[in-house]
Amino acid sequence: METFNVNLNIWQNLPDTVWDKIPLICARMDGWNGKESKAAYYWYDEDMSKKHISASAEPSGLHFFAHMEQEEWERWLADFKSIATEILGFKVGEIENGEVDYDVEWSE
């Protein structure tokens, strides 16, 4: 297994109407264990030495830490971005990879 860190353009300063939808996205994802605490979300196991994904709201965006096989992580992250884009109404992606810019691209 490998370890991954990713930031998505779901900024801390977005309105509550956006953040209120994050649990809906989480629940649609494989491995969701239903555990969340003050802007932190967990999938699979909470033991970081086992297959694990956690996310937290950070100034740099929604930050993910994952410990799993690379191919599975890439599929999972692509699914998260797709579902989040659909539910939140703007393109969700990684700035570091050039998928999005710092400005939120709201859907019409």
Contacts in CASP RR format, 6 or more apart in sequence:
PFRMAT RR
TARGET T0000
AUTHOR 0000-0000-0000
METHOD contacts of the structure
MODEL  1
METFNVNLNIWQNLPDTVWDKIPLICARMDGWNGKESKAAYYWYDEDMSK
KHISASAEPSGLHFFAHMEQEEWERWLADFKSIATEILGFKVGEIENGEV
DYDVEWSE
1 51 0 8 1.000
1 67 0 8 1.000
1 68 0 8 1.000
1 69 0 8 1.000
2 67 0 8 1.000
2 68 0 8 1.000
2 69 0 8 1.000
2 70 0 8 1.000
2 73 0 8 1.000
3 65 0 8 1.000
3 66 0 8 1.000
3 67 0 8 1.000
4 64 0 8 1.000
4 65 0 8 1.000
4 66 0 8 1.000
4 67 0 8 1.000
4 68 0 8 1.000
4 70 0 8 1.000
4 73 0 8 1.000
5 63 0 8 1.000
5 64 0 8 1.000
5 65 0 8 1.000
5 66 0 8 1.000
6 63 0 8 1.000
6 64 0 8 1.000
6 66 0 8 1.000
6 77 0 8 1.000
6 94 0 8 1.000
7 58 0 8 1.000
7 60 0 8 1.000
7 61 0 8 1.000
7 62 0 8 1.000
7 63 0 8 1.000
7 64 0 8 1.000
7 94 0 8 1.000
7 95 0 8 1.000
7 96 0 8 1.000
8 61 0 8 1.000
8 62 0 8 1.000
8 64 0 8 1.000
8 80 0 8 1.000
8 81 0 8 1.000
8 84 0 8 1.000
8 92 0 8 1.000
8 93 0 8 1.000
8 94 0 8 1.000
9 61 0 8 1.000
9 91 0 8 1.000
9 92 0 8 1.000
9 93 0 8 1.000
9 94 0 8 1.000
9 95 0 8 1.000
9 100 0 8 1.000
9 102 0 8 1.000
9 104 0 8 1.000
10 18 0 8 1.000
10 22 0 8 1.000
10 57 0 8 1.000
10 61 0 8 1.000
10 62 0 8 1.000
10 84 0 8 1.000
10 88 0 8 1.000
10 92 0 8 1.000
11 61 0 8 1.000
11 104 0 8 1.000
12 57 0 8 1.000
12 58 0 8 1.000
12 59 0 8 1.000
12 61 0 8 1.000
14 104 0 8 1.000
18 88 0 8 1.000
19 39 0 8 1.000
19 57 0 8 1.000
21 87 0 8 1.000
21 88 0 8 1.000
22 41 0 8 1.000
22 62 0 8 1.000
23 36 0 8 1.000
23 41 0 8 1.000
24 87 0 8 1.000
25 80 0 8 1.000
25 83 0 8 1.000
25 84 0 8 1.000
25 87 0 8 1.000
25 88 0 8 1.000
26 32 0 8 1.000
26 34 0 8 1.000
26 36 0 8 1.000
26 41 0 8 1.000
26 43 0 8 1.000
27 34 0 8 1.000
28 83 0 8 1.000
29 43 0 8 1.000
29 76 0 8 1.000
29 79 0 8 1.000
29 80 0 8 1.000
29 83 0 8 1.000
30 43 0 8 1.000
30 76 0 8 1.000
30 79 0 8 1.000
31 43 0 8 1.000
31 44 0 8 1.000
31 53 0 8 1.000
32 43 0 8 1.000
33 42 0 8 1.000
33 43 0 8 1.000
33 44 0 8 1.000
33 45 0 8 1.000
33 46 0 8 1.000
34 42 0 8 1.000
35 41 0 8 1.000
35 42 0 8 1.000
35 46 0 8 1.000
36 42 0 8 1.000
39 56 0 8 1.000
39 57 0 8 1.000
40 54 0 8 1.000
40 55 0 8 1.000
40 56 0 8 1.000
40 57 0 8 1.000
41 54 0 8 1.000
41 55 0 8 1.000
41 56 0 8 1.000
42 52 0 8 1.000
42 53 0 8 1.000
42 54 0 8 1.000
43 52 0 8 1.000
43 53 0 8 1.000
43 54 0 8 1.000
44 50 0 8 1.000
44 51 0 8 1.000
44 52 0 8 1.000
44 53 0 8 1.000
44 68 0 8 1.000
45 51 0 8 1.000
45 52 0 8 1.000
46 52 0 8 1.000
46 54 0 8 1.000
48 65 0 8 1.000
48 67 0 8 1.000
49 67 0 8 1.000
50 67 0 8 1.000
51 67 0 8 1.000
51 68 0 8 1.000
52 65 0 8 1.000
52 66 0 8 1.000
52 67 0 8 1.000
52 68 0 8 1.000
53 64 0 8 1.000
53 65 0 8 1.000
53 66 0 8 1.000
53 67 0 8 1.000
53 68 0 8 1.000
53 76 0 8 1.000
54 64 0 8 1.000
54 65 0 8 1.000
54 66 0 8 1.000
55 62 0 8 1.000
55 63 0 8 1.000
55 64 0 8 1.000
55 65 0 8 1.000
56 62 0 8 1.000
56 63 0 8 1.000
57 63 0 8 1.000
64 77 0 8 1.000
66 73 0 8 1.000
66 76 0 8 1.000
66 77 0 8 1.000
68 76 0 8 1.000
80 92 0 8 1.000
81 92 0 8 1.000
81 93 0 8 1.000
81 99 0 8 1.000
84 92 0 8 1.000
85 91 0 8 1.000
85 92 0 8 1.000
85 93 0 8 1.000
89 106 0 8 1.000
89 107 0 8 1.000
90 104 0 8 1.000
90 105 0 8 1.000
90 106 0 8 1.000
90 107 0 8 1.000
91 99 0 8 1.000
91 100 0 8 1.000
91 104 0 8 1.000
91 105 0 8 1.000
91 107 0 8 1.000
92 100 0 8 1.000
93 99 0 8 1.000
93 100 0 8 1.000
94 100 0 8 1.000
95 101 0 8 1.000
95 102 0 8 1.000
END
